[in-house]
Amino acid sequence: MRNPLKNAVNALLHNPSHLVFAIFRRMPWLIPDDETYLKIYCRLSMGEWLNFEHPQTFNEKLQWLKLHNRKEEYVTLVDKYAVKEYVAKQIGEEYVIPTIGRWDKPSDIEWDKLPNQFVLKTNHDGGGNGIVVCKDKSKLNKRKALRELRHSFYRNVYMIGREWPYKKVKKCVFAEQYMEDYQLGELRDYKFFCFNGEVKAMYIATERGTRGGVHFDFYDTDFNHLDLQQGHPMSQQKIEKPLSFDLMKQLAEKLSQGIPHVRIDFYEVDGKPYFGEFTFFHLGGTGGFKPAKWDKIWGDWIELPSNTHC
């Protein structure tokens, strides 16, 4: 970026206006893929300034990793369809949710070939976007489902938070087997935070799709509940330790070997774990911690690589 433009951006950051923020949110491609963009992104998202020279917190280090830890294999790992083959080779096909079909775009979906229950997903999106859960095919609103998938399909995940692996993902739509833990009456997410192949913490996402919305409950590696909130409130339910908790930890650590930080997600059905996804930049690296001390605690767990890949 030329110095005059960089100076102008810095001036606007220190004297922001609603108009400037609105322009940035609607036209992010105007800002180059470098520290400047991420500084603006975090300022808008968290109201905080990034320290790229000496990153200390979890969120600061995630932003640093976006720029300096770009291994080509991460593109496959964030691709929700392509990663299945990789995971099957690493930990076993029995932990991978079976795929029913794959199509280049939503309009190609062969509805007649789908069973009564299934889940449709786009392979590049996140945050719960691009997912259609069908429990009864006869009651499925196909028009609404296609609208959701098309909206997701054309969403540029990379451009929003500059999570660079998504830039090279070849988009597609795929269907996989419907999964539910009928004893719990829902399919819970078990998300493990791994640091150089070691699980340090995890959280459980419960009550998705309910009137009260999703709840996050954080735990340490011995399943002690942590006084930590991020993004969503804690559940008022008593959450039992999942039957495959120790196995999920082992599988997460195996999948995360050699990676400075990654979140490995699982589901559990009838006591058996199933792989969910890899997430390299939890909440885009802009998730606020309550209490704030956890941002630094988690930041200390990330050992930034000395040999960078850009």
C-alpha positions as CSV (number, residue, x, y, z in Angstrom):
1,M,0.0,0.0,0.0
2,R,1.3,3.4,-0.9
3,N,2.3,5.6,2.0
4,P,-0.4,8.3,1.4
5,L,-3.2,5.7,1.4
6,K,-1.7,4.0,4.5
7,N,-1.5,7.3,6.3
8,A,-5.1,8.0,5.4
9,V,-6.3,4.7,6.7
10,N,-4.4,5.2,10.0
11,A,-6.0,8.6,10.3
12,L,-9.4,7.2,9.8
13,L,-8.8,4.4,12.3
14,H,-8.0,7.0,15.0
15,N,-10.9,9.2,14.0
16,P,-13.4,6.7,12.8
17,S,-16.9,7.6,11.5
18,H,-19.9,5.4,10.8
19,L,-19.5,6.2,7.2
20,V,-16.0,4.9,7.1
21,F,-17.0,1.7,8.8
22,A,-19.9,1.2,6.5
23,I,-17.7,1.6,3.4
24,F,-15.2,-0.9,4.9
25,R,-17.8,-3.5,5.6
26,R,-19.4,-3.2,2.2
27,M,-16.2,-3.0,0.1
28,P,-13.5,-4.9,2.0
29,W,-11.7,-5.7,-1.3
30,L,-10.5,-2.1,-1.3
31,I,-8.0,-2.9,1.4
32,P,-5.0,-5.2,0.6
33,D,-4.4,-8.5,2.2
34,D,-2.0,-7.4,4.9
35,E,-1.7,-6.1,8.4
36,T,-3.7,-3.0,7.6
37,Y,-6.8,-4.9,6.8
38,L,-6.6,-7.1,9.9
39,K,-6.0,-4.1,12.1
40,I,-9.2,-2.5,10.7
41,Y,-11.1,-5.7,10.9
42,C,-10.2,-6.2,14.6
43,R,-10.9,-2.6,15.4
44,L,-14.4,-2.9,13.9
45,S,-15.1,-6.3,15.4
46,M,-13.7,-5.9,18.9
47,G,-12.8,-2.2,19.3
48,E,-9.2,-3.2,20.0
49,W,-5.9,-2.5,18.4
50,L,-3.7,-5.4,17.2
51,N,-0.1,-5.7,18.2
52,F,1.6,-7.5,15.2
53,E,5.1,-6.7,16.4
54,H,4.7,-8.5,19.7
55,P,1.4,-10.5,19.7
56,Q,0.5,-11.7,23.2
57,T,-3.2,-12.6,23.2
58,F,-5.0,-15.5,21.6
59,N,-6.8,-13.2,19.2
60,E,-3.6,-11.3,18.3
61,K,-1.8,-14.5,17.6
62,L,-4.6,-15.9,15.4
63,Q,-4.3,-12.8,13.2
64,W,-0.6,-13.2,13.1
65,L,-1.0,-16.8,12.0
66,K,-3.3,-15.7,9.2
67,L,-0.4,-13.8,7.6
68,H,2.6,-16.0,8.5
69,N,1.5,-19.7,8.7
70,R,0.2,-20.5,5.3
71,K,0.7,-24.1,4.6
72,E,-0.9,-25.4,1.4
73,E,-2.4,-28.5,3.1
74,Y,-4.6,-26.2,5.3
75,V,-6.7,-25.6,2.1
76,T,-7.7,-29.2,2.2
77,L,-8.3,-29.2,5.9
78,V,-10.8,-26.4,5.8
79,D,-12.7,-27.9,2.9
80,K,-15.5,-29.8,4.6
81,Y,-15.9,-32.2,1.7
82,A,-12.2,-32.8,0.7
83,V,-11.1,-33.2,4.4
84,K,-13.1,-36.4,4.8
85,E,-10.7,-38.5,2.8
86,Y,-7.8,-37.0,4.8
87,V,-9.4,-37.7,8.2
88,A,-10.3,-41.2,7.2
89,K,-6.6,-41.9,6.4
90,Q,-5.4,-40.3,9.7
91,I,-7.9,-41.7,12.3
92,G,-10.1,-44.2,10.4
93,E,-13.1,-44.1,8.1
94,E,-15.4,-45.1,11.0
95,Y,-15.1,-41.6,12.5
96,V,-16.3,-39.9,9.3
97,I,-19.9,-39.1,8.6
98,P,-20.9,-41.0,5.4
99,T,-21.3,-38.8,2.2
100,I,-24.4,-39.4,0.1
101,G,-23.7,-37.1,-2.9
102,R,-21.7,-34.1,-4.1
103,W,-22.6,-31.4,-6.7
104,D,-20.7,-28.4,-8.2
105,K,-23.5,-26.0,-7.2
106,P,-26.9,-26.0,-5.4
107,S,-28.9,-26.1,-8.6
108,D,-27.3,-29.5,-9.5
109,I,-28.6,-31.3,-6.4
110,E,-30.4,-34.5,-7.4
111,W,-33.2,-34.4,-4.9
112,D,-34.8,-37.7,-6.1
113,K,-31.6,-39.6,-5.1
114,L,-31.6,-38.3,-1.5
115,P,-33.0,-40.4,1.3
116,N,-35.8,-39.3,3.6
117,Q,-33.3,-37.8,6.1
118,F,-30.1,-36.0,5.2
119,V,-28.0,-32.9,5.7
120,L,-26.9,-30.6,2.9
121,K,-23.8,-28.4,3.3
122,T,-21.6,-26.1,1.3
123,N,-17.9,-27.1,1.8
124,H,-16.4,-23.6,2.3
125,D,-18.7,-21.8,4.8
126,G,-18.7,-21.6,8.6
127,G,-20.5,-20.2,11.6
128,G,-23.5,-22.4,11.0
129,N,-24.1,-21.0,7.5
130,G,-24.7,-23.2,4.4
131,I,-26.3,-26.1,6.3
132,V,-29.8,-27.5,5.6
133,V,-31.0,-30.3,7.9
134,C,-33.8,-32.5,6.6
135,K,-35.6,-34.8,9.0
136,D,-38.5,-35.5,6.7
137,K,-38.0,-35.1,2.9
138,S,-41.8,-34.8,2.3
139,K,-41.9,-31.7,4.4
140,L,-38.7,-30.0,3.1
141,N,-39.2,-26.6,1.6
142,K,-36.8,-27.0,-1.3
143,R,-37.1,-23.3,-2.4
144,K,-36.0,-22.2,1.1
145,A,-33.2,-24.8,1.2
146,L,-31.9,-23.7,-2.2
147,R,-32.0,-20.0,-1.1
148,E,-29.9,-20.8,2.0
149,L,-27.4,-22.8,0.0
150,R,-27.1,-20.3,-2.8
151,H,-26.6,-17.5,-0.3
152,S,-23.8,-19.5,1.4
153,F,-22.3,-20.6,-2.0
154,Y,-21.6,-17.1,-3.1
155,R,-20.5,-15.9,0.3
156,N,-16.8,-15.0,0.3
157,V,-15.5,-16.3,3.6
158,Y,-11.9,-15.4,2.8
159,M,-12.7,-11.7,2.0
160,I,-14.6,-11.2,5.3
161,G,-11.9,-12.1,7.8
162,R,-8.9,-12.9,5.5
163,E,-8.8,-16.5,6.6
164,W,-6.6,-17.3,3.7
165,P,-7.1,-21.1,3.3
166,Y,-10.7,-20.4,2.1
167,K,-9.4,-18.4,-0.8
168,K,-8.4,-21.5,-2.7
169,V,-11.2,-23.9,-1.8
170,K,-13.1,-25.1,-4.8
171,K,-16.7,-24.7,-3.8
172,C,-19.3,-27.5,-3.9
173,V,-22.4,-28.7,-2.2
174,F,-22.6,-32.2,-0.6
175,A,-25.1,-34.3,1.2
176,E,-24.2,-36.5,4.2
177,Q,-26.0,-38.9,6.5
178,Y,-28.4,-37.3,9.0
179,M,-27.0,-37.7,12.5
180,E,-28.7,-37.2,15.9
181,D,-28.1,-38.4,19.5
182,Y,-31.6,-39.6,20.2
183,Q,-30.9,-39.9,23.9
184,L,-30.1,-36.2,24.1
185,G,-32.6,-35.2,21.6
186,E,-30.1,-33.1,19.7
187,L,-26.7,-33.3,18.0
188,R,-24.1,-31.5,20.2
189,D,-20.8,-30.1,19.0
190,Y,-17.7,-31.0,21.0
191,K,-14.9,-28.6,20.0
192,F,-11.4,-29.2,21.1
193,F,-8.7,-26.4,21.1
194,C,-5.4,-28.0,20.2
195,F,-1.9,-26.4,20.5
196,N,0.9,-28.2,18.7
197,G,-1.0,-31.4,19.0
198,E,-2.1,-31.0,22.6
199,V,-5.7,-30.4,23.7
200,K,-5.8,-27.5,26.3
201,A,-9.5,-26.8,26.5
202,M,-12.8,-27.5,24.8
203,Y,-16.4,-26.4,24.7
204,I,-19.8,-28.0,24.1
205,A,-22.4,-26.3,21.9
206,T,-25.9,-27.2,23.0
207,E,-29.5,-26.3,22.3
208,R,-29.0,-25.3,18.7
209,G,-32.2,-24.4,16.9
210,T,-34.1,-23.7,20.1
211,R,-35.9,-20.5,21.1
212,G,-33.2,-19.7,23.5
213,G,-30.4,-20.2,21.0
214,V,-27.2,-22.0,21.2
215,H,-25.2,-22.2,24.4
216,F,-21.4,-22.6,24.9
217,D,-19.9,-24.3,28.0
218,F,-16.1,-24.4,28.3
219,Y,-14.2,-27.2,30.1
220,D,-10.6,-28.1,30.8
221,T,-9.0,-31.4,29.8
222,D,-10.4,-33.1,32.9
223,F,-13.9,-31.9,32.1
224,N,-14.0,-29.3,34.8
225,H,-16.3,-26.5,33.9
226,L,-14.5,-23.2,33.3
227,D,-15.7,-19.7,34.3
228,L,-15.4,-18.6,30.7
229,Q,-17.9,-17.1,28.2
230,Q,-17.4,-16.3,24.6
231,G,-20.1,-15.3,22.1
232,H,-23.0,-17.2,23.8
233,P,-24.3,-17.8,27.3
234,M,-23.7,-20.9,29.3
235,S,-26.4,-23.5,29.4
236,Q,-28.7,-23.8,32.4
237,Q,-28.8,-27.6,31.8
238,K,-26.5,-30.0,33.6
239,I,-24.2,-31.3,30.9
240,E,-22.8,-34.8,31.4
241,K,-19.4,-35.7,30.3
242,P,-19.7,-37.4,26.8
243,L,-19.0,-41.1,26.8
244,S,-16.2,-40.8,24.2
245,F,-14.6,-37.7,25.8
246,D,-11.2,-39.3,26.2
247,L,-11.3,-40.8,22.7
248,M,-12.3,-37.5,21.1
249,K,-9.3,-35.9,22.9
250,Q,-6.9,-38.5,21.5
251,L,-8.3,-38.2,18.0
252,A,-8.1,-34.4,18.1
253,E,-4.5,-34.6,19.2
254,K,-3.6,-37.0,16.4
255,L,-5.2,-34.7,13.8
256,S,-3.6,-31.6,15.1
257,Q,0.0,-32.7,15.2
258,G,2.4,-30.1,13.8
259,I,-0.1,-27.3,13.8
260,P,0.5,-24.3,16.1
261,H,-3.2,-24.0,16.8
262,V,-6.4,-25.5,15.4
263,R,-9.9,-26.3,16.7
264,I,-11.0,-29.9,16.0
265,D,-14.7,-30.5,16.2
266,F,-16.6,-33.7,16.8
267,Y,-20.1,-35.0,17.3
268,E,-21.1,-37.9,19.4
269,V,-23.9,-40.4,18.5
270,D,-24.7,-43.3,20.8
271,G,-21.3,-42.9,22.5
272,K,-19.4,-42.9,19.2
273,P,-17.5,-39.8,18.0
274,Y,-17.7,-38.5,14.5
275,F,-15.4,-35.8,13.0
276,G,-16.9,-32.4,12.3
277,E,-14.3,-30.0,10.9
278,F,-11.0,-28.1,11.3
279,T,-11.2,-24.5,12.3
280,F,-7.9,-22.6,12.2
281,F,-9.2,-19.2,13.3
282,H,-11.8,-19.6,16.0
283,L,-14.5,-16.9,15.6
284,G,-12.3,-15.2,13.1
285,G,-9.8,-14.3,15.8
286,T,-12.2,-11.7,17.1
287,G,-14.0,-13.6,19.9
288,G,-14.1,-11.6,23.1
289,F,-13.3,-13.5,26.3
290,K,-15.2,-13.1,29.6
291,P,-13.2,-12.7,31.9
292,A,-10.7,-11.0,29.6
293,K,-7.8,-12.8,31.3
294,W,-8.5,-15.9,29.2
295,D,-7.4,-14.1,26.0
296,K,-3.9,-13.9,27.4
297,I,-3.9,-17.4,29.0
298,W,-4.9,-18.9,25.7
299,G,-2.4,-16.7,23.9
300,D,0.4,-18.1,26.0
301,W,-0.6,-21.6,24.7
302,I,0.2,-20.6,21.1
303,E,3.9,-21.0,20.2
304,L,4.3,-19.0,17.1
305,P,6.5,-20.8,14.5
306,S,9.9,-19.3,13.7
307,N,9.8,-20.7,10.2
308,T,6.9,-19.0,8.5
309,H,5.0,-20.2,5.4
310,C,3.6,-17.4,3.2
